[in-house]
Amino acid sequence: MPGLCHVACTREAFGVDLSKQELRRRMIAARQALDPAERARLSGRAQRAVLAAPEWARARTVLLYIPVRGEVDTAALAAAGRQAGKRLLLPRVERAERGLRLHRWDGTPEQLVRGAYGIPEPRPDLPQEDPRAVDLVVVPGVAFDRRGRRLGYGGGYYDRLLPQLAGAAAIGLGYGFQLVERLPAEAHDVPLDALATDLGLTRFPASADPSP
């Protein structure tokens, strides 16, 4: 049975005329309106789109996230990464620096603690990794547009992190209804290479050909 968002959350419902604050509110509400079974089904399809991407196959070090507030799950990516012998990383918020530290993660909940903003994070005693070592970053977001821009929660943490990931592929992970035609452009925006959703992988113009 289709979830609520497949009925009411078309792109037209989230037009570009909405303020960022209102768009955030509506998108988060739409995510949280999904029932658990539908969220699991859509999350599975979105994760399979990442697993089928050549960026995943090439990556040795992958930066993931732990989902909150109805975000697409990443458990299948963590499991596949462990099985393939990839080095998995998670971000940890440094509120004083308004930045993210990257820590190695073995893919298990035992290595997680509740961190800043109530978000599950890697334990601070786990080994840190240089951002330049990341080959692929899987990026959460509240909304994404067709030029590869993303709308986050407003803290700017990923906006500050992405420029540090020299040479890393950046794939957003979300639901199909989170893709809108256009988001307001900001000078600090770092466009993503692609977006993986339950509808498949959408590549953005600057990354049309991912082949070596």
C-alpha positions in Angstrom: 0.0 0.0 0.0 1.5 3.4 -1.0 2.6 5.6 1.9 1.1 8.9 2.6 3.9 10.7 0.8 3.2 8.9 -2.5 -0.2 10.5 -2.4 0.5 14.0 -1.0 4.2 14.6 -1.4 4.6 15.3 -5.1 7.3 17.7 -6.3 4.6 20.3 -6.9 3.6 20.2 -3.3 7.2 21.3 -2.4 7.6 24.1 -4.9 10.6 26.4 -4.9 8.5 29.4 -3.6 8.5 27.9 -0.1 10.9 29.4 2.4 13.7 27.1 3.5 12.2 26.9 7.0 8.8 25.9 5.6 10.3 23.4 3.2 12.2 21.8 6.0 9.1 21.5 8.1 7.0 19.9 5.4 9.7 17.5 4.3 10.5 16.3 7.8 6.8 15.9 8.4 6.4 13.9 5.2 9.3 11.6 6.2 7.9 11.0 9.6 4.4 10.3 8.2 5.7 7.1 6.5 4.7 4.0 8.4 7.6 1.8 9.4 7.0 -0.9 6.8 6.9 1.7 4.0 10.0 3.5 5.3 11.9 0.1 5.4 10.8 -0.7 1.8 11.7 2.7 0.4 15.0 2.7 2.4 15.9 -0.7 1.0 15.4 0.5 -2.6 17.4 3.7 -2.1 20.3 1.8 -0.5 20.3 -0.7 -3.4 20.7 2.3 -5.8 23.9 3.2 -3.9 25.2 -0.4 -3.9 24.7 -0.5 -7.7 26.7 2.7 -8.3 30.3 2.4 -9.6 31.3 4.9 -6.8 30.4 2.2 -4.2 32.3 -0.5 -6.0 35.5 1.7 -6.2 35.4 3.1 -2.7 37.6 1.7 0.0 36.7 4.2 2.7 33.0 5.2 3.0 31.5 7.9 5.2 27.9 7.0 6.3 25.4 8.5 8.7 23.0 7.2 11.3 19.4 8.1 10.4 17.2 10.3 12.5 13.8 12.0 12.1 12.7 9.6 9.4 15.8 9.7 7.2 16.6 6.8 4.9 18.2 4.0 6.7 21.8 3.0 6.1 22.0 -0.4 7.8 22.2 -2.3 4.5 25.1 -0.1 3.4 26.9 -0.7 6.6 26.4 -4.4 6.4 27.5 -4.5 2.7 30.5 -2.4 3.5 31.6 -4.7 6.3 31.2 -7.7 4.1 33.2 -6.2 1.3 36.0 -5.1 3.7 35.5 -1.4 3.3 36.6 1.0 5.9 33.4 2.6 7.4 33.4 6.1 9.0 30.8 8.1 10.9 30.7 11.8 11.7 30.8 13.2 15.2 29.6 16.7 15.9 32.1 19.1 17.5 29.7 21.9 18.6 32.5 24.3 19.8 34.1 24.1 16.4 30.8 23.8 14.5 32.4 21.0 12.6 32.4 17.2 12.1 35.1 14.8 13.2 35.3 11.5 11.3 35.7 8.2 13.2 36.1 4.6 12.2 33.1 2.4 12.9 32.7 -1.3 12.8 29.1 -1.1 11.8 27.7 -2.2 15.2 25.5 -0.2 17.6 27.9 -1.0 20.5 30.2 1.7 19.1 27.6 4.4 19.1 26.7 6.9 21.8 24.1 9.7 21.9 25.9 12.8 20.9 25.1 16.4 20.1 21.5 17.2 19.2 20.5 13.7 20.4 22.0 12.1 17.2 23.7 8.7 17.6 27.4 9.2 17.0 30.6 7.1 17.1 32.3 7.0 20.5 34.9 9.8 20.7 37.6 7.2 21.7 37.4 5.5 18.3 40.2 6.2 15.8 39.8 9.4 13.8 40.3 9.5 10.1 41.6 12.3 7.9 38.7 13.6 5.7 41.0 13.3 2.6 41.0 9.5 3.0 37.2 9.3 2.2 36.4 7.9 -1.2 32.6 8.1 -1.0 30.4 10.1 1.3 26.7 9.2 1.6 25.0 12.4 2.5 21.7 12.9 4.3 19.4 15.8 3.6 16.0 17.3 4.0 15.6 18.1 0.3 17.7 17.9 -2.9 17.4 19.6 -6.3 18.3 18.7 -9.9 21.5 20.6 -9.8 22.9 18.6 -6.9 22.2 21.1 -4.2 20.9 19.9 -0.8 19.0 21.4 2.0 20.1 20.3 5.5 18.8 21.2 8.9 20.5 24.6 8.9 23.6 23.9 11.0 25.9 24.0 8.0 27.9 21.0 9.2 28.0 19.1 5.8 28.5 22.4 4.0 31.7 22.8 5.9 32.7 19.2 5.6 32.2 18.5 1.9 35.0 20.9 0.7 37.5 18.9 2.9 36.7 15.6 1.2 39.1 16.2 -1.7 38.4 13.7 -4.5 35.5 11.9 -2.7 32.3 11.1 -4.6 29.2 12.5 -2.8 25.9 10.7 -3.1 22.8 12.0 -1.4 20.4 9.5 0.1 16.7 10.3 0.4 13.2 9.4 -0.7 11.9 10.2 -4.2 9.7 13.0 -2.9 12.7 14.8 -1.5 13.9 15.7 -5.0 12.6 19.1 -6.0 13.3 21.1 -9.2 15.3 23.9 -7.6 16.6 25.0 -4.2 17.9 28.5 -3.4 21.6 28.7 -4.3 24.1 29.7 -1.6 27.7 30.8 -2.2 29.0 28.0 0.0 27.0 25.2 -1.8 29.0 22.1 -2.8 26.9 20.2 -5.3 26.5 16.4 -4.9 27.5 14.0 -7.7 24.2 12.0 -7.5 21.1 11.3 -5.4 20.0 7.7 -4.5 16.3 7.3 -3.8 13.6 4.6 -4.0 13.2 5.7 -7.6 16.8 5.0 -8.5 20.0 6.9 -8.9 19.8 10.5 -10.3 23.1 11.9 -11.6 23.6 15.6 -11.7 25.1 17.4 -14.8 28.7 17.8 -13.6 28.9 14.0 -13.0 27.2 12.5 -16.0 30.0 10.0 -16.6 31.4 8.3 -13.5 33.7 5.9 -15.4 37.5 6.2 -14.9 
